[in-house]
Amino acid sequence: MSSTGGQMSERTTRLALAPSAETGSLARQALRQLFATARIDRDTSETAVLLANELVTNAVEHGRGSAYLDAVVEVDAIRLEVTDSSTVEPQPNTTVSELDERGRGLMLIDALATRWGVRPRPDGKTVWCELELSPATLA
């Protein structure tokens, strides 16, 4: 986690998101470690990593200033939050064509997450999503 910096416990992690090409990879690595420690099954873990990657990518590419990722494994859900200093609220891009290589991040989050949303803050916003857990999702 060297270039992103971060704190981790058995069920939570917080990563500073540097505006770097390595940030997504480092975040994915830290989340896989968190989910393995919390004994989340591989399919659920990879879905959560994909969701987090979309949130992180949006924050690094479109946000301003500092940003961070918080991930929490709760009893019944994985909660992912990315906070940045941009006040622009993201909206799903409904005009993306089949040939476009980008622009589907929020549509993917909407399709895979149990729920998601945006929480405005005085100094920016937090985009969050949750992935519901069942007893079967524990390894």
N, CA and C atoms as an extended XYZ file, in Angstrom:
417
Properties=species:S:1:pos:R:3:atomname:S:1:resname:S:1:resid:I:1 pbc="F F F"
N         0.822       -1.198        0.000 N   MET     1
C         0.000        0.000        0.000 CA  MET     1
C         0.858        1.252        0.000 C   MET     1
N         2.078        1.150       -0.401 N   SER     2
C         3.015        2.242       -0.216 CA  SER     2
C         2.588        3.557       -0.847 C   SER     2
N         2.198        3.580       -2.122 N   SER     3
C         1.911        4.880       -2.705 CA  SER     3
C         0.507        5.388       -2.391 C   SER     3
N        -0.385        4.520       -1.931 N   THR     4
C        -1.697        5.016       -1.555 CA  THR     4
C        -1.764        5.293       -0.067 C   THR     4
N        -0.934        4.627        0.705 N   GLY     5
C        -1.004        4.780        2.158 CA  GLY     5
C        -2.314        4.210        2.653 C   GLY     5
N        -2.360        3.739        3.875 N   GLY     6
C        -3.638        3.237        4.338 CA  GLY     6
C        -3.567        2.631        5.712 C   GLY     6
N        -4.756        2.355        6.222 N   GLN     7
C        -4.924        1.703        7.513 CA  GLN     7
C        -5.829        0.511        7.288 C   GLN     7
N        -5.532       -0.580        8.002 N   MET     8
C        -6.332       -1.780        7.810 CA  MET     8
C        -6.530       -2.482        9.145 C   MET     8
N        -7.725       -3.000        9.347 N   SER     9
C        -7.980       -3.880       10.476 CA  SER     9
C        -8.577       -5.152        9.888 C   SER     9
N        -9.051       -6.033       10.734 N   GLU    10
C        -9.588       -7.295       10.250 CA  GLU    10
C       -10.831       -7.123        9.377 C   GLU    10
N       -11.624       -6.070        9.589 N   ARG    11
C       -12.878       -5.904        8.847 CA  ARG    11
C       -13.015       -4.545        8.179 C   ARG    11
N       -11.987       -3.708        8.242 N   THR    12
C       -12.056       -2.384        7.614 CA  THR    12
C       -10.709       -2.028        6.998 C   THR    12
N       -10.755       -1.151        6.030 N   THR    13
C        -9.527       -0.578        5.488 CA  THR    13
C        -9.828        0.841        5.018 C   THR    13
N        -8.819        1.695        5.103 N   ARG    14
C        -8.908        3.052        4.573 CA  ARG    14
C        -7.640        3.300        3.778 C   ARG    14
N        -7.820        3.725        2.531 N   LEU    15
C        -6.694        3.987        1.651 CA  LEU    15
C        -6.767        5.402        1.114 C   LEU    15
N        -5.665        6.114        1.191 N   ALA    16
C        -5.556        7.397        0.501 CA  ALA    16
C        -5.362        7.077       -0.981 C   ALA    16
N        -6.051        7.803       -1.843 N   LEU    17
C        -6.006        7.537       -3.280 CA  LEU    17
C        -5.159        8.592       -3.980 C   LEU    17
N        -3.943        8.232       -4.306 N   ALA    18
C        -3.041        9.139       -5.009 CA  ALA    18
C        -3.444        9.193       -6.484 C   ALA    18
N        -3.285       10.346       -7.128 N   PRO    19
C        -3.583       10.432       -8.564 CA  PRO    19
C        -2.453        9.775       -9.356 C   PRO    19
N        -2.470        8.440       -9.387 N   SER    20
C        -1.389        7.661       -9.983 CA  SER    20
C        -1.959        6.474      -10.733 C   SER    20
N        -1.212        5.996      -11.724 N   ALA    21
C        -1.632        4.810      -12.476 CA  ALA    21
C        -1.632        3.564      -11.601 C   ALA    21
N        -0.887        3.560      -10.497 N   GLU    22
C        -0.803        2.406       -9.609 CA  GLU    22
C        -1.958        2.324       -8.612 C   GLU    22
N        -2.693        3.380       -8.427 N   THR    23
C        -3.693        3.462       -7.366 CA  THR    23
C        -4.721        2.350       -7.446 C   THR    23
N        -5.284        2.115       -8.621 N   GLY    24
C        -6.294        1.069       -8.764 CA  GLY    24
C        -5.756       -0.297       -8.397 C   GLY    24
N        -4.565       -0.609       -8.858 N   SER    25
C        -3.948       -1.900       -8.565 CA  SER    25
C        -3.697       -2.073       -7.074 C   SER    25
N        -3.193       -1.037       -6.426 N   LEU    26
C        -2.927       -1.111       -4.993 CA  LEU    26
C        -4.222       -1.239       -4.194 C   LEU    26
N        -5.272       -0.550       -4.629 N   ALA    27
C        -6.563       -0.657       -3.945 CA  ALA    27
C        -7.135       -2.063       -4.103 C   ALA    27
N        -7.049       -2.620       -5.305 N   ARG    28
C        -7.553       -3.982       -5.530 CA  ARG    28
C        -6.804       -4.988       -4.654 C   ARG    28
N        -5.497       -4.846       -4.572 N   GLN    29
C        -4.683       -5.741       -3.748 CA  GLN    29
C        -5.080       -5.647       -2.272 C   GLN    29
N        -5.225       -4.435       -1.761 N   ALA    30
C        -5.603       -4.245       -0.349 CA  ALA    30
C        -6.984       -4.811       -0.070 C   ALA    30
N        -7.925       -4.630       -1.001 N   LEU    31
C        -9.278       -5.145       -0.793 CA  LEU    31
C        -9.314       -6.666       -0.837 C   LEU    31
N        -8.565       -7.262       -1.749 N   ARG    32
C        -8.520       -8.730       -1.789 CA  ARG    32
C        -7.982       -9.283       -0.474 C   ARG    32
N        -6.989       -8.613        0.088 N   GLN    33
C        -6.446       -9.034        1.382 CA  GLN    33
C        -7.495       -8.891        2.479 C   GLN    33
N        -8.207       -7.759        2.503 N   LEU    34
C        -9.265       -7.538        3.489 CA  LEU    34
C       -10.334       -8.622        3.382 C   LEU    34
N       -10.799       -8.895        2.168 N   PHE    35
C       -11.882       -9.860        1.986 CA  PHE    35
C       -11.426      -11.282        2.303 C   PHE    35
N       -10.172      -11.614        2.032 N   ALA    36
C        -9.643      -12.932        2.402 CA  ALA    36
C        -9.596      -13.065        3.923 C   ALA    36
N        -9.142      -12.021        4.604 N   THR    37
C        -9.082      -12.032        6.067 CA  THR    37
C       -10.481      -12.170        6.665 C   THR    37
N       -11.468      -11.513        6.038 N   ALA    38
C       -12.855      -11.578        6.520 CA  ALA    38
C       -13.573      -12.841        6.043 C   ALA    38
N       -12.874      -13.686        5.278 N   ARG    39
C       -13.402      -14.963        4.801 CA  ARG    39
C       -14.619      -14.798        3.880 C   ARG    39
N       -14.526      -13.846        2.970 N   ILE    40
C       -15.564      -13.637        1.958 CA  ILE    40
C       -15.236      -14.531        0.766 C   ILE    40
N       -16.234      -15.218        0.215 N   ASP    41
C       -15.982      -16.120       -0.907 CA  ASP    41
C       -15.452      -15.366       -2.121 C   ASP    41
N       -14.784      -16.069       -3.012 N   ARG    42
C       -14.085      -15.461       -4.149 CA  ARG    42
C       -15.012      -14.673       -5.076 C   ARG    42
N       -16.170      -15.231       -5.426 N   ASP    43
C       -17.079      -14.525       -6.340 CA  ASP    43
C       -17.537      -13.196       -5.749 C   ASP    43
N       -17.945      -13.211       -4.498 N   THR    44
C       -18.400      -11.979       -3.839 CA  THR    44
C       -17.246      -11.004       -3.702 C   THR    44
N       -16.081      -11.507       -3.339 N   SER    45
C       -14.901      -10.675       -3.204 CA  SER    45
C       -14.567       -9.978       -4.528 C   SER    45
N       -14.561      -10.727       -5.611 N   GLU    46
C       -14.217      -10.136       -6.912 CA  GLU    46
C       -15.270       -9.132       -7.379 C   GLU    46
N       -16.537       -9.381       -7.066 N   THR    47
C       -17.576       -8.396       -7.394 CA  THR    47
C       -17.335       -7.106       -6.611 C   THR    47
N       -17.026       -7.229       -5.320 N   ALA    48
C       -16.760       -6.044       -4.504 CA  ALA    48
C       -15.516       -5.311       -4.986 C   ALA    48
N       -14.492       -6.041       -5.389 N   VAL    49
C       -13.277       -5.415       -5.917 CA  VAL    49
C       -13.591       -4.657       -7.203 C   VAL    49
N       -14.401       -5.239       -8.067 N   LEU    50
C       -14.808       -4.564       -9.305 CA  LEU    50
C       -15.570       -3.279       -8.999 C   LEU    50
N       -16.509       -3.339       -8.067 N   LEU    51
C       -17.266       -2.143       -7.684 CA  LEU    51
C       -16.339       -1.058       -7.132 C   LEU    51
N       -15.440       -1.452       -6.254 N   ALA    52
C       -14.502       -0.492       -5.674 CA  ALA    52
C       -13.608        0.106       -6.754 C   ALA    52
N       -13.168       -0.719       -7.692 N   ASN    53
C       -12.318       -0.227       -8.764 CA  ASN    53
C       -13.019        0.864       -9.569 C   ASN    53
N       -14.299        0.676       -9.843 N   GLU    54
C       -15.057        1.701      -10.577 CA  GLU    54
C       -15.145        2.995       -9.772 C   GLU    54
N       -15.433        2.876       -8.474 N   LEU    55
C       -15.513        4.073       -7.628 CA  LEU    55
C       -14.161        4.782       -7.554 C   LEU    55
N       -13.103        4.023       -7.367 N   VAL    56
C       -11.761        4.593       -7.260 CA  VAL    56
C       -11.356        5.269       -8.571 C   VAL    56
N       -11.594        4.593       -9.682 N   THR    57
C       -11.241        5.156      -10.990 CA  THR    57
C       -11.947        6.479      -11.220 C   THR    57
N       -13.243        6.530      -10.905 N   ASN    58
C       -13.983        7.780      -11.072 CA  ASN    58
C       -13.396        8.889      -10.212 C   ASN    58
N       -13.062        8.589       -8.961 N   ALA    59
C       -12.522        9.607       -8.056 CA  ALA    59
C       -11.170       10.101       -8.527 C   ALA    59
N       -10.310        9.184       -8.960 N   VAL    60
C        -8.969        9.577       -9.395 CA  VAL    60
C        -9.030       10.362      -10.706 C   VAL    60
N        -9.905        9.939      -11.630 N   GLU    61
C        -9.976       10.600      -12.934 CA  GLU    61
C       -10.782       11.889      -12.920 C   GLU    61
N       -11.856       11.945      -12.129 N   HIS    62
C       -12.762       13.081      -12.204 CA  HIS    62
C       -12.772       13.958      -10.958 C   HIS    62
N       -12.287       13.428       -9.855 N   GLY    63
C       -12.280       14.198       -8.616 CA  GLY    63
C       -11.163       15.225       -8.611 C   GLY    63
N       -11.162       16.035       -7.593 N   ARG    64
C       -10.106       17.030       -7.420 CA  ARG    64
C        -9.509       16.824       -6.039 C   ARG    64
N        -8.249       17.138       -5.914 N   GLY    65
C        -7.616       17.122       -4.602 CA  GLY    65
C        -7.517       15.739       -4.006 C   GLY    65
N        -7.575       15.670       -2.688 N   SER    66
C        -7.395       14.395       -1.995 CA  SER    66
C        -8.644       13.525       -2.102 C   SER    66
N        -8.408       12.225       -2.061 N   ALA    67
C        -9.507       11.253       -2.110 CA  ALA    67
C        -9.098       10.047       -1.284 C   ALA    67
N       -10.084        9.319       -0.791 N   TYR    68
C        -9.789        8.094       -0.060 CA  TYR    68
C       -10.919        7.092       -0.206 C   TYR    68
N       -10.554        5.822       -0.008 N   LEU    69
C       -11.477        4.696       -0.072 CA  LEU    69
C       -11.618        4.122        1.318 C   LEU    69
N       -12.847        3.913        1.754 N   ASP    70
C       -13.139        3.184        2.986 CA  ASP    70
C       -13.898        1.931        2.597 C   ASP    70
N       -13.463        0.798        3.131 N   ALA    71
C       -14.152       -0.476        2.908 CA  ALA    71
C       -14.405       -1.115        4.261 C   ALA    71
N       -15.636       -1.572        4.448 N   VAL    72
C       -16.020       -2.188        5.712 CA  VAL    72
C       -16.772       -3.473        5.400 C   VAL    72
N       -16.354       -4.557        6.045 N   VAL    73
C       -17.094       -5.814        5.967 CA  VAL    73
C       -17.962       -5.868        7.214 C   VAL    73
N       -19.267       -5.687        7.007 N   GLU    74
C       -20.226       -5.737        8.107 CA  GLU    74
C       -20.801       -7.143        8.185 C   GLU    74
N       -21.669       -7.393        9.134 N   VAL    75
C       -22.267       -8.713        9.298 CA  VAL    75
C       -23.060       -9.117        8.053 C   VAL    75
N       -23.780       -8.175        7.454 N   ASP    76
C       -24.667       -8.516        6.351 CA  ASP    76
C       -24.346       -7.809        5.037 C   ASP    76
N       -23.236       -7.062        4.975 N   ALA    77
C       -22.911       -6.345        3.742 CA  ALA    77
C       -21.450       -5.910        3.722 C   ALA    77
N       -20.959       -5.710        2.507 N   ILE    78
C       -19.691       -5.021        2.299 CA  ILE    78
C       -20.064       -3.607        1.894 C   ILE    78
N       -19.509       -2.622        2.584 N   ARG    79
C       -19.782       -1.218        2.264 CA  ARG    79
C       -18.501       -0.583        1.751 C   ARG    79
N       -18.598        0.042        0.590 N   LEU    80
C       -17.477        0.718       -0.041 CA  LEU    80
C       -17.830        2.193       -0.181 C   LEU    80
N       -16.917        3.063        0.209 N   GLU    81
C       -17.133        4.506        0.084 CA  GLU    81
C       -15.879        5.147       -0.479 C   GLU    81
N       -16.051        6.003       -1.471 N   VAL    82
C       -14.948        6.797       -1.983 CA  VAL    82
C       -15.328        8.259       -1.819 C   VAL    82
N       -14.482        8.979       -1.111 N   THR    83
C       -14.704       10.396       -0.837 CA  THR    83
C       -13.660       11.202       -1.598 C   THR    83
N       -14.120       12.261       -2.272 N   ASP    84
C       -13.183       13.160       -2.934 CA  ASP    84
C       -13.644       14.599       -2.735 C   ASP    84
N       -12.861       15.534       -3.204 N   SER    85
C       -13.153       16.945       -2.947 CA  SER    85
C       -13.908       17.628       -4.084 C   SER    85
N       -14.403       16.863       -5.037 N   SER    86
C       -15.234       17.437       -6.096 CA  SER    86
C       -16.686       17.471       -5.624 C   SER    86
N       -17.376       18.554       -5.901 N   THR    87
C       -18.794       18.658       -5.541 CA  THR    87
C       -19.712       18.196       -6.669 C   THR    87
N       -19.139       17.817       -7.811 N   VAL    88
C       -19.934       17.358       -8.954 CA  VAL    88
C       -20.465       15.963       -8.655 C   VAL    88
N       -21.787       15.837       -8.674 N   GLU    89
C       -22.419       14.558       -8.374 CA  GLU    89
C       -22.435       13.691       -9.629 C   GLU    89
N       -21.865       12.485       -9.562 N   PRO    90
C       -21.828       11.633      -10.756 CA  PRO    90
C       -23.215       11.117      -11.122 C   PRO    90
N       -23.418       10.958      -12.403 N   GLN    91
C       -24.668       10.421      -12.931 CA  GLN    91
C       -24.342        9.292      -13.899 C   GLN    91
N       -25.126        8.220      -13.913 N   PRO    92
C       -24.878        7.152      -14.899 CA  PRO    92
C       -24.968        7.704      -16.316 C   PRO    92
N       -24.051        7.272      -17.165 N   ASN    93
C       -24.014        7.706      -18.555 CA  ASN    93
C       -24.931        6.793      -19.366 C   ASN    93
N       -26.105        7.271      -19.693 N   THR    94
C       -27.076        6.443      -20.420 CA  THR    94
C       -26.929        6.575      -21.931 C   THR    94
N       -25.981        7.398      -22.389 N   THR    95
C       -25.799        7.593      -23.827 CA  THR    95
C       -24.587        6.852      -24.371 C   THR    95
N       -23.978        5.985      -23.573 N   VAL    96
C       -22.799        5.250      -24.016 CA  VAL    96
C       -23.190        4.253      -25.104 C   VAL    96
N       -22.371        4.156      -26.158 N   SER    97
C       -22.671        3.226      -27.254 CA  SER    97
C       -21.898        1.925      -27.058 C   SER    97
N       -22.241        0.924      -27.858 N   GLU    98
C       -21.572       -0.367      -27.767 CA  GLU    98
C       -20.086       -0.259      -28.084 C   GLU    98
N       -19.693        0.727      -28.864 N   LEU    99
C       -18.299        0.873      -29.269 CA  LEU    99
C       -17.468        1.664      -28.270 C   LEU    99
N       -18.111        2.371      -27.349 N   ASP   100
C       -17.372        3.149      -26.355 CA  ASP   100
C       -16.659        2.221      -25.383 C   ASP   100
N       -15.395        2.534      -25.106 N   GLU   101
C       -14.615        1.720      -24.173 CA  GLU   101
C       -14.764        2.194      -22.741 C   GLU   101
N       -15.319        3.360      -22.522 N   ARG   102
C       -15.430        3.947      -21.188 CA  ARG   102
C       -16.858        4.463      -20.983 C   ARG   102
N       -17.163        4.832      -19.737 N   GLY   103
C       -18.436        5.474      -19.466 CA  GLY   103
C       -19.512        4.581      -18.895 C   GLY   103
N       -19.154        3.355      -18.532 N   ARG   104
C       -20.155        2.424      -18.015 CA  ARG   104
C       -20.036        2.181      -16.508 C   ARG   104
N       -19.142        2.863      -15.819 N   GLY   105
C       -18.851        2.592      -14.413 CA  GLY   105
C       -20.056        2.632      -13.499 C   GLY   105
N       -20.805        3.709      -13.536 N   LEU   106
C       -21.970        3.815      -12.642 CA  LEU   106
C       -23.098        2.873      -13.064 C   LEU   106
N       -23.207        2.580      -14.354 N   MET   107
C       -24.205        1.600      -14.790 CA  MET   107
C       -23.837        0.217      -14.243 C   MET   107
N       -22.538       -0.080      -14.217 N   LEU   108
C       -22.069       -1.347      -13.657 CA  LEU   108
C       -22.347       -1.407      -12.153 C   LEU   108
N       -22.069       -0.325      -11.461 N   ILE   109
C       -22.350       -0.263      -10.023 CA  ILE   109
C       -23.844       -0.442       -9.771 C   ILE   109
N       -24.659        0.226      -10.573 N   ASP   110
C       -26.114        0.115      -10.422 CA  ASP   110
C       -26.582       -1.324      -10.644 C   ASP   110
N       -25.950       -2.023      -11.570 N   ALA   111
C       -26.359       -3.391      -11.889 CA  ALA   111
C       -25.881       -4.414      -10.852 C   ALA   111
N       -24.695       -4.207      -10.264 N   LEU   112
C       -24.110       -5.228       -9.393 CA  LEU   112
C       -24.270       -4.972       -7.900 C   LEU   112
N       -24.328       -3.712       -7.506 N   ALA   113
C       -24.441       -3.400       -6.077 CA  ALA   113
C       -25.871       -3.611       -5.598 C   ALA   113
N       -26.010       -3.946       -4.327 N   THR   114
C       -27.333       -4.069       -3.728 CA  THR   114
C       -27.997       -2.693       -3.675 C   THR   114
N       -27.204       -1.694       -3.339 N   ARG   115
C       -27.670       -0.292       -3.329 CA  ARG   115
C       -26.452        0.602       -3.429 C   ARG   115
N       -26.663        1.842       -3.913 N   TRP   116
C       -25.579        2.802       -4.003 CA  TRP   116
C       -26.151        4.206       -3.964 C   TRP   116
N       -25.290        5.177       -3.748 N   GLY   117
C       -25.751        6.551       -3.731 CA  GLY   117
C       -24.590        7.524       -3.594 C   GLY   117
N       -24.965        8.784       -3.497 N   VAL   118
C       -23.991        9.871       -3.360 CA  VAL   118
C       -24.400       10.698       -2.157 C   VAL   118
N       -23.448       10.976       -1.292 N   ARG   119
C       -23.693       11.813       -0.122 CA  ARG   119
C       -22.871       13.091       -0.268 C   ARG   119
N       -23.543       14.240       -0.538 N   PRO   120
C       -22.803       15.507       -0.633 CA  PRO   120
C       -22.156       15.851        0.709 C   PRO   120
N       -21.024       16.499        0.649 N   ARG   121
C       -20.309       16.960        1.835 CA  ARG   121
C       -19.935       18.416        1.603 C   ARG   121
N       -19.709       19.174        2.656 N   PRO   122
C       -19.313       20.572        2.469 CA  PRO   122
C       -18.025       20.706        1.652 C   PRO   122
N       -17.147       19.706        1.751 N   ASP   123
C       -15.859       19.769        1.054 CA  ASP   123
C       -15.769       18.792       -0.119 C   ASP   123
N       -16.906       18.307       -0.633 N   GLY   124
C       -16.897       17.380       -1.755 CA  GLY   124
C       -18.073       16.429       -1.706 C   GLY   124
N       -17.790       15.146       -1.888 N   LYS   125
C       -18.866       14.145       -1.877 CA  LYS   125
C       -18.289       12.783       -1.525 C   LYS   125
N       -19.187       11.884       -1.137 N   THR   126
C       -18.860       10.480       -0.945 CA  THR   126
C       -19.802        9.670       -1.828 C   THR   126
N       -19.231        8.848       -2.688 N   VAL   127
C       -20.006        7.913       -3.497 CA  VAL   127
C       -19.835        6.555       -2.821 C   VAL   127
N       -20.948        5.890       -2.540 N   TRP   128
C       -20.903        4.650       -1.776 CA  TRP   128
C       -21.729        3.574       -2.469 C   TRP   128
N       -21.411        2.339       -2.133 N   CYS   129
C       -22.247        1.223       -2.567 CA  CYS   129
C       -22.126        0.106       -1.545 C   CYS   129
N       -23.118       -0.752       -1.546 N   GLU   130
C       -23.130       -1.911       -0.663 CA  GLU   130
C       -23.406       -3.163       -1.476 C   GLU   130
N       -22.787       -4.231       -1.023 N   LEU   131
C       -23.009       -5.547       -1.603 CA  LEU   131
C       -23.472       -6.439       -0.466 C   LEU   131
N       -24.711       -6.904       -0.570 N   GLU   132
C       -25.304       -7.711        0.497 CA  GLU   132
C       -24.569       -9.036        0.651 C   GLU   132
N       -24.403       -9.446        1.906 N   LEU   133
C       -23.789      -10.736        2.230 CA  LEU   133
C       -24.830      -11.686        2.803 C   LEU   133
N       -24.683      -12.942        2.495 N   SER   134
C       -25.508      -13.986        3.089 CA  SER   134
C       -24.544      -14.998        3.698 C   SER   134
N       -25.029      -15.915        4.526 N   PRO   135
C       -24.126      -16.931        5.077 CA  PRO   135
C       -23.364      -17.705        3.997 C   PRO   135
N       -23.950      -17.829        2.813 N   ALA   136
C       -23.298      -18.565        1.730 CA  ALA   136
C       -22.101      -17.813        1.155 C   ALA   136
N       -21.984      -16.501        1.389 N   THR   137
C       -20.881      -15.728        0.825 CA  THR   137
C       -19.625      -15.801        1.684 C   THR   137
N       -19.729      -16.457        2.828 N   LEU   138
C       -18.545      -16.614        3.670 CA  LEU   138
C       -17.824      -17.898        3.278 C   LEU   138
N       -16.522      -17.793        3.100 N   ALA   139
C       -15.736      -18.943        2.643 CA  ALA   139
C       -15.600      -19.996        3.714 C   ALA   139
